[in-house]
Amino acid sequence: MQQTNRYWLNSYPQGVPKDIDPEKFGSLTELIEDSFERHRDRPFSVCMERWMTYGQLDAHSKALGAWLQSKGLPAGSRVAIMLPNIPQFAVTMAAVLRAGYTCVNVNPLYTSRELAHQLKDSGATVIVILENFGHTLEQVIDQTEVKHVVVASMGDLLGFWFGRWITFA
């Protein structure tokens, strides 16, 4: 690929490819599975000085995906994700995709009217939501098809003591 205006490539660390092959994987799920396998012990993310490896993300997303499947949802079911940029978002997105469902991203700052529209329009039957935004869902859940609610706390993946401190601070 010959482009002269790709000045940002100069900032890439050594080992980061300058081009990628979009045909290498047949789906996003295949890319995720490959990443979990190849980078199992490498850091995936950090939140409040707590690191998560690809292996930990793999395990957490498998557990959540298995729980979702245990609810008997048909393939392609819509799962709303109403989370900010916290570790639970990556876990949930990977879980939903691996379980064969469809991710519906929902802005955590939506008003109740906006949330009702998003949930009705998407046909979501499950929502994963940060507890801070539960009051918004409570106002509209009866107007939607949502049957299962998974409530995440900010400290869930931050370790026992630190997680409790963050959740109850």
Backbone as CSV, one residue per row, in Angstrom:
resi,resn,N_x,N_y,N_z,CA_x,CA_y,CA_z,C_x,C_y,C_z
1,MET,0.848,-1.162,0.000,0.000,0.000,0.000,0.901,1.234,0.000
2,GLN,0.833,2.013,-1.013,1.686,3.190,-1.162,0.889,4.445,-0.841
3,GLN,1.140,5.014,0.318,0.546,6.287,0.695,1.629,7.134,1.336
4,THR,1.675,8.384,0.968,2.726,9.250,1.490,2.265,10.071,2.689
5,ASN,0.974,10.151,2.945,0.455,10.990,4.022,0.159,10.217,5.303
6,ARG,0.839,9.117,5.518,0.602,8.307,6.713,1.656,8.632,7.776
7,TYR,1.746,9.906,8.127,2.766,10.406,9.037,2.691,9.777,10.432
8,TRP,1.531,9.303,10.846,1.374,8.706,12.175,2.154,7.406,12.330
9,LEU,2.487,6.776,11.203,3.232,5.519,11.279,4.594,5.701,11.948
10,ASN,5.137,6.895,11.874,6.426,7.172,12.526,6.339,7.038,14.047
11,SER,5.138,7.135,14.595,4.941,7.041,16.043,4.708,5.616,16.520
12,TYR,4.537,4.675,15.597,4.266,3.287,15.990,5.498,2.682,16.651
13,PRO,5.315,1.982,17.770,6.456,1.286,18.380,6.960,0.172,17.467
14,GLN,8.206,-0.204,17.663,8.781,-1.296,16.882,7.948,-2.558,17.105
15,GLY,7.679,-3.274,16.031,6.908,-4.507,16.107,5.436,-4.335,15.775
16,VAL,4.948,-3.100,15.745,3.553,-2.857,15.376,3.487,-2.780,13.856
17,PRO,2.667,-3.631,13.232,2.627,-3.636,11.767,2.084,-2.326,11.204
18,LYS,2.647,-1.935,10.083,2.206,-0.709,9.411,0.920,-0.939,8.616
19,ASP,0.700,-2.172,8.201,-0.507,-2.547,7.466,-1.046,-3.843,8.058
20,ILE,-2.343,-4.032,7.925,-2.959,-5.277,8.378,-3.713,-5.908,7.220
21,ASP,-3.930,-7.211,7.331,-4.678,-7.940,6.311,-6.100,-8.152,6.819
22,PRO,-7.069,-7.384,6.325,-8.441,-7.523,6.819,-9.080,-8.868,6.469
23,GLU,-8.461,-9.622,5.579,-9.003,-10.926,5.185,-8.454,-12.068,6.042
24,LYS,-7.544,-11.767,6.962,-6.901,-12.813,7.750,-7.896,-13.579,8.622
25,PHE,-8.900,-12.898,9.132,-9.894,-13.523,10.000,-11.270,-13.430,9.355
26,GLY,-12.044,-14.484,9.523,-13.385,-14.517,8.943,-14.410,-13.735,9.735
27,SER,-14.079,-13.427,10.997,-15.017,-12.685,11.841,-14.256,-12.009,12.971
28,LEU,-14.918,-11.098,13.618,-14.337,-10.436,14.775,-14.096,-11.449,15.894
29,THR,-14.973,-12.418,16.013,-14.807,-13.457,17.032,-13.531,-14.253,16.800
30,GLU,-13.216,-14.568,15.553,-11.964,-15.275,15.244,-10.754,-14.437,15.645
31,LEU,-10.804,-13.150,15.394,-9.718,-12.249,15.794,-9.554,-12.252,17.313
32,ILE,-10.661,-12.179,18.035,-10.620,-12.188,19.496,-10.016,-13.490,20.008
33,GLU,-10.489,-14.621,19.487,-9.980,-15.928,19.921,-8.475,-16.042,19.654
34,ASP,-8.046,-15.586,18.491,-6.627,-15.624,18.145,-5.809,-14.762,19.110
35,SER,-6.322,-13.591,19.429,-5.621,-12.691,20.358,-5.500,-13.314,21.739
36,PHE,-6.565,-13.957,22.208,-6.522,-14.604,23.523,-5.469,-15.704,23.544
37,GLU,-5.388,-16.460,22.464,-4.438,-17.573,22.400,-2.991,-17.079,22.299
38,ARG,-2.747,-16.125,21.411,-1.375,-15.677,21.163,-0.811,-14.780,22.263
39,HIS,-1.676,-14.067,22.962,-1.204,-13.063,23.926,-1.655,-13.354,25.355
40,ARG,-1.958,-14.595,25.650,-2.557,-15.010,26.921,-1.956,-14.323,28.149
41,ASP,-0.647,-14.240,28.228,0.013,-13.701,29.425,0.363,-12.217,29.319
42,ARG,0.041,-11.616,28.206,0.376,-10.199,28.018,-0.726,-9.305,28.572
43,PRO,-0.385,-8.083,28.953,-1.404,-7.163,29.463,-2.385,-6.770,28.366
44,PHE,-3.651,-6.758,28.701,-4.690,-6.289,27.782,-5.070,-4.849,28.115
45,SER,-5.288,-4.585,29.404,-5.714,-3.242,29.801,-5.290,-2.957,31.234
46,VAL,-5.387,-1.690,31.590,-5.141,-1.278,32.968,-6.230,-0.284,33.346
47,CYS,-6.738,-0.438,34.555,-7.749,0.484,35.077,-7.432,0.705,36.549
48,MET,-7.181,1.936,36.920,-6.852,2.280,38.300,-5.703,1.424,38.825
49,GLU,-4.678,1.293,38.003,-3.456,0.552,38.342,-3.669,-0.955,38.483
50,ARG,-4.811,-1.466,38.066,-5.069,-2.902,38.094,-5.026,-3.406,36.655
51,TRP,-4.106,-4.335,36.400,-3.897,-4.861,35.055,-4.761,-6.086,34.803
52,MET,-5.214,-6.247,33.561,-5.920,-7.450,33.132,-5.165,-8.009,31.933
53,THR,-4.871,-9.303,31.970,-4.195,-9.947,30.846,-5.227,-10.448,29.844
54,TYR,-4.750,-10.796,28.667,-5.625,-11.409,27.671,-6.224,-12.701,28.220
55,GLY,-5.433,-13.454,28.989,-5.928,-14.697,29.578,-7.059,-14.453,30.560
56,GLN,-6.937,-13.411,31.369,-8.008,-13.076,32.310,-9.257,-12.613,31.570
57,LEU,-9.068,-11.807,30.542,-10.203,-11.372,29.727,-10.883,-12.573,29.087
58,ASP,-10.093,-13.515,28.604,-10.615,-14.751,28.023,-11.494,-15.480,29.043
59,ALA,-10.973,-15.687,30.247,-11.713,-16.428,31.277,-12.993,-15.700,31.694
60,HIS,-12.896,-14.399,31.932,-14.082,-13.632,32.338,-15.149,-13.639,31.243
61,SER,-14.723,-13.459,29.997,-15.707,-13.402,28.910,-16.334,-14.768,28.654
62,LYS,-15.566,-15.844,28.830,-16.149,-17.186,28.700,-17.221,-17.413,29.759
63,ALA,-16.940,-16.995,30.979,-17.904,-17.180,32.067,-19.190,-16.395,31.807
64,LEU,-19.060,-15.143,31.412,-20.253,-14.342,31.131,-20.989,-14.883,29.914
65,GLY,-20.252,-15.276,28.885,-20.883,-15.850,27.695,-21.655,-17.119,28.017
66,ALA,-21.085,-17.970,28.877,-21.776,-19.200,29.283,-23.051,-18.866,30.049
67,TRP,-22.989,-17.858,30.903,-24.185,-17.445,31.635,-25.263,-16.954,30.663
68,LEU,-24.862,-16.138,29.709,-25.830,-15.654,28.717,-26.473,-16.822,27.977
69,GLN,-25.663,-17.788,27.556,-26.202,-18.945,26.841,-27.115,-19.775,27.736
70,SER,-26.849,-19.807,29.033,-27.694,-20.579,29.953,-29.102,-20.005,30.055
71,LYS,-29.294,-18.787,29.608,-30.614,-18.156,29.629,-31.474,-18.585,28.448
72,GLY,-30.912,-19.393,27.544,-31.683,-19.913,26.420,-31.994,-18.897,25.339
73,LEU,-31.183,-17.883,25.226,-31.403,-16.857,24.199,-31.112,-17.430,22.822
74,PRO,-31.942,-17.136,21.836,-31.636,-17.604,20.483,-30.414,-16.893,19.909
75,ALA,-29.736,-17.544,18.985,-28.570,-16.949,18.323,-28.955,-15.598,17.730
76,GLY,-28.049,-14.646,17.839,-28.292,-13.318,17.290,-29.063,-12.392,18.210
77,SER,-29.471,-12.873,19.385,-30.200,-12.015,20.328,-29.395,-10.762,20.623
78,ARG,-30.115,-9.689,20.879,-29.462,-8.404,21.152,-29.180,-8.259,22.637
79,VAL,-27.936,-7.912,22.949,-27.515,-7.661,24.329,-27.028,-6.218,24.401
80,ALA,-27.743,-5.402,25.166,-27.361,-4.000,25.325,-26.209,-3.896,26.321
81,ILE,-25.244,-3.055,25.995,-24.085,-2.825,26.862,-24.079,-1.345,27.231
82,MET,-24.486,-1.058,28.471,-24.564,0.329,28.945,-23.466,0.553,29.978
83,LEU,-22.233,0.550,29.478,-21.054,0.678,30.331,-20.124,1.753,29.782
84,PRO,-19.458,2.490,30.670,-18.417,3.406,30.201,-17.153,2.615,29.887
85,ASN,-16.068,3.312,29.667,-14.797,2.680,29.319,-14.133,2.109,30.573
86,ILE,-14.618,0.944,30.989,-14.092,0.222,32.147,-13.830,-1.217,31.706
87,PRO,-13.069,-1.990,32.475,-12.746,-3.360,32.053,-13.968,-4.226,31.743
88,GLN,-15.071,-4.002,32.439,-16.268,-4.801,32.208,-16.803,-4.644,30.787
89,PHE,-16.507,-3.517,30.144,-16.975,-3.336,28.767,-16.327,-4.362,27.845
90,ALA,-15.010,-4.500,27.926,-14.304,-5.458,27.062,-14.754,-6.880,27.356
91,VAL,-14.918,-7.205,28.636,-15.389,-8.541,29.016,-16.756,-8.803,28.402
92,THR,-17.650,-7.851,28.530,-19.016,-8.021,28.034,-19.052,-8.126,26.519
93,MET,-18.333,-7.256,25.839,-18.348,-7.294,24.376,-17.814,-8.629,23.862
94,ALA,-16.696,-9.091,24.414,-16.139,-10.378,23.990,-17.112,-11.507,24.305
95,ALA,-17.742,-11.466,25.474,-18.692,-12.512,25.870,-19.879,-12.578,24.918
96,VAL,-20.427,-11.430,24.600,-21.602,-11.371,23.722,-21.261,-11.924,22.343
97,LEU,-20.153,-11.486,21.782,-19.758,-11.956,20.449,-19.451,-13.449,20.453
98,ARG,-18.722,-13.914,21.450,-18.352,-15.333,21.520,-19.579,-16.222,21.712
99,ALA,-20.591,-15.713,22.397,-21.800,-16.500,22.655,-22.740,-16.523,21.452
100,GLY,-22.420,-15.739,20.419,-23.244,-15.737,19.213,-24.361,-14.716,19.221
101,TYR,-24.225,-13.693,20.047,-25.248,-12.660,20.145,-24.758,-11.357,19.508
102,THR,-25.617,-10.361,19.498,-25.319,-9.082,18.871,-25.166,-8.006,19.939
103,CYS,-24.064,-7.267,19.873,-23.818,-6.165,20.817,-24.631,-4.939,20.415
104,VAL,-25.278,-4.341,21.386,-25.975,-3.073,21.191,-25.338,-2.080,22.158
105,ASN,-24.479,-1.228,21.646,-23.834,-0.239,22.513,-24.830,0.849,22.884
106,VAL,-24.871,1.162,24.175,-25.789,2.167,24.698,-24.972,3.199,25.465
107,ASN,-25.168,4.444,25.152,-24.469,5.525,25.841,-24.920,5.556,27.302
108,PRO,-23.991,5.406,28.247,-24.385,5.425,29.658,-25.007,6.746,30.109
109,LEU,-24.819,7.799,29.340,-25.369,9.100,29.723,-26.734,9.382,29.100
110,TYR,-27.311,8.389,28.427,-28.635,8.578,27.839,-29.656,8.971,28.903
111,THR,-30.606,9.785,28.482,-31.772,10.053,29.324,-32.673,8.824,29.269
112,SER,-33.672,8.778,30.118,-34.582,7.631,30.109,-35.308,7.526,28.764
113,ARG,-35.676,8.645,28.179,-36.356,8.620,26.880,-35.442,8.050,25.801
114,GLU,-34.184,8.470,25.786,-33.230,7.967,24.796,-32.958,6.481,25.000
115,LEU,-32.838,6.070,26.256,-32.598,4.658,26.550,-33.778,3.805,26.111
116,ALA,-34.985,4.245,26.408,-36.176,3.492,25.995,-36.193,3.313,24.483
117,HIS,-35.903,4.376,23.755,-35.889,4.291,22.296,-34.838,3.294,21.823
118,GLN,-33.629,3.381,22.373,-32.538,2.493,21.952,-32.888,1.031,22.223
119,LEU,-33.426,0.743,23.392,-33.751,-0.639,23.744,-34.904,-1.175,22.906
120,LYS,-35.923,-0.349,22.689,-37.055,-0.799,21.864,-36.637,-0.980,20.413
121,ASP,-35.895,-0.019,19.892,-35.474,-0.068,18.493,-34.571,-1.261,18.213
122,SER,-33.708,-1.592,19.151,-32.766,-2.698,18.947,-33.386,-4.057,19.234
123,GLY,-34.422,-4.087,20.053,-35.014,-5.357,20.450,-34.188,-6.096,21.489
124,ALA,-33.352,-5.379,22.230,-32.501,-6.009,23.247,-33.355,-6.712,24.295
125,THR,-32.940,-7.932,24.645,-33.623,-8.692,25.695,-32.760,-8.826,26.945
126,VAL,-31.511,-8.397,26.848,-30.567,-8.426,27.965,-29.855,-7.082,27.984
127,ILE,-29.549,-6.608,29.189,-28.722,-5.405,29.306,-27.679,-5.632,30.396
128,VAL,-26.456,-5.209,30.103,-25.377,-5.182,31.089,-25.140,-3.705,31.372
129,ILE,-25.290,-3.317,32.635,-25.324,-1.900,32.979,-24.496,-1.630,34.231
130,LEU,-23.808,-0.504,34.251,-23.100,-0.080,35.454,-24.139,0.405,36.454
131,GLU,-23.999,-0.007,37.711,-25.005,0.293,38.729,-25.328,1.782,38.825
132,ASN,-24.374,2.641,38.534,-24.596,4.090,38.604,-25.731,4.552,37.694
133,PHE,-26.025,3.790,36.648,-27.029,4.196,35.666,-28.316,3.385,35.786
134,GLY,-28.420,2.590,36.839,-29.597,1.749,37.037,-30.890,2.526,37.167
135,HIS,-30.829,3.717,37.750,-32.044,4.514,37.910,-32.664,4.875,36.564
136,THR,-31.846,5.061,35.553,-32.368,5.382,34.219,-33.090,4.171,33.640
137,LEU,-32.489,3.003,33.767,-33.127,1.777,33.281,-34.420,1.500,34.035
138,GLU,-34.412,1.713,35.330,-35.593,1.451,36.158,-36.814,2.225,35.651
139,GLN,-36.597,3.412,35.132,-37.699,4.249,34.656,-38.352,3.716,33.387
140,VAL,-37.631,2.884,32.608,-38.151,2.499,31.286,-38.214,1.004,31.029
141,ILE,-37.710,0.190,31.925,-37.585,-1.237,31.625,-38.927,-1.870,31.264
142,ASP,-40.009,-1.410,31.863,-41.329,-1.979,31.563,-41.804,-1.665,30.144
143,GLN,-41.180,-0.697,29.497,-41.550,-0.329,28.127,-40.736,-1.106,27.092
144,THR,-39.855,-1.995,27.550,-38.923,-2.677,26.649,-39.116,-4.188,26.705
145,GLU,-38.334,-4.891,25.897,-38.344,-6.359,25.882,-37.263,-6.950,26.786
146,VAL,-36.572,-6.119,27.547,-35.480,-6.589,28.401,-36.020,-7.534,29.474
147,LYS,-35.452,-8.735,29.506,-35.853,-9.772,30.475,-34.748,-10.084,31.482
148,HIS,-33.501,-9.780,31.124,-32.363,-10.097,31.985,-31.497,-8.854,32.144
149,VAL,-31.164,-8.527,33.397,-30.334,-7.365,33.707,-29.103,-7.846,34.471
150,VAL,-27.931,-7.492,33.964,-26.670,-7.785,34.642,-26.125,-6.451,35.135
151,VAL,-25.961,-6.333,36.449,-25.495,-5.084,37.043,-24.013,-5.210,37.395
152,ALA,-23.220,-4.311,36.842,-21.784,-4.266,37.127,-21.511,-3.133,38.108
153,SER,-20.546,-3.347,38.970,-20.073,-2.302,39.878,-18.693,-1.857,39.415
154,MET,-18.372,-0.628,39.666,-17.086,-0.093,39.220,-15.922,-0.940,39.712
155,GLY,-15.997,-1.460,40.920,-14.878,-2.194,41.495,-14.846,-3.677,41.208
156,ASP,-15.756,-4.197,40.411,-15.866,-5.644,40.195,-14.561,-6.320,39.797
157,LEU,-13.789,-5.739,38.932,-12.580,-6.388,38.426,-11.300,-5.750,38.963
158,LEU,-11.407,-5.091,40.097,-10.256,-4.372,40.643,-9.665,-5.039,41.882
159,GLY,-10.012,-6.279,42.144,-9.504,-6.974,43.323,-10.430,-6.776,44.507
160,PHE,-10.331,-7.669,45.477,-11.285,-7.678,46.586,-11.297,-6.371,47.370
161,TRP,-10.161,-5.989,47.970,-10.159,-4.811,48.837,-10.281,-3.514,48.053
162,PHE,-9.477,-3.366,47.016,-9.523,-2.133,46.230,-10.877,-1.995,45.539
163,GLY,-11.395,-3.097,45.027,-12.701,-3.074,44.371,-13.809,-2.643,45.306
164,ARG,-13.785,-3.156,46.527,-14.802,-2.764,47.519,-14.659,-1.282,47.874
165,TRP,-13.418,-0.836,48.014,-13.184,0.559,48.350,-13.723,1.475,47.250
166,ILE,-13.453,1.142,45.993,-13.932,1.946,44.863,-15.452,1.915,44.791
167,THR,-16.039,0.733,44.956,-17.489,0.591,44.840,-18.219,1.391,45.912
168,PHE,-17.697,1.393,47.117,-18.415,2.041,48.215,-17.875,3.417,48.584
169,ALA,-16.898,3.903,47.845,-16.321,5.224,48.148,-17.293,6.334,47.831
